Amino acid sequence: MPLKVAILFHRSLLADGIALRLREHPELVEAQMVDASSADAVERLREICPTAVIVDATDTDALRSLPITQVLDAAPGSKAMLIDPRLGDVKVYSVLHHSARAIEELIAMVRAMGAA
């Protein structure tokens, strides 16, 4: 079963190129474009339920329209991959959801993160 990948864009030629190259491997990856500035961008991410969300780090309009925190809230369990073509760099973001109703629980979480 191919991995689902959402490619978040607004005005990015890099995003188009990544989608084109990923689609050359349909047995491995199912790539779908999501316009970050569209009214249904969050809903589309929820529907796709991607393993990864790829974003061109230079596409500031996309990042302004749908910040990484909103991407990760819309697609829990996904990794957000910010690709910077200028640096040849990929930053991977993820989120861990925990419940902390008391300060002791928050302190325990901070300690666990420090030990990791």
C-alpha positions, 0 to 999 in steps of 0.5 A, a space after each residue: 500500500 503506497 504512503 500518502 503524502 500531501 504537498 502543501 503549496 501556494 506559489 511553489 514550483 518546487 512543490 510541483 516538481 516534487 509532486 511530479 517526481 513522487 508520482 513517478 512511483 505510484 507503487 510507493 507514494 500517493 502524492 496529493 497537492 493541497 493549496 494552503 490558501 484554499 478554504 478547505 485546506 485543513 479539511 483536505 489534510 484531514 481527509 488525506 491523513 498523510 504520512 508526511 506533509 511536504 512544504 517548500 520552506 521558501 513558499 512563505 505564502 503557504 506557510 503564512 496561510 497554514 502554519 506548521 502547527 495547524 498542519 500538524 493539528 489537521 494531520 495528527 501522526 503526520 510529519 511535516 517536512 520543510 524543504 529549503 532548496 537554497 540550503 539543500 536542507 530538510 527539517 522534519 516536524 512532528 507533534 506529541 499530544 499529552 494531557 496535563 491537568 496538574 503542574 506535577 504532570 507537566 513537570 513529569 513530561 518535561 523531565 521525560 523529554 529531558 531524559 530522552 
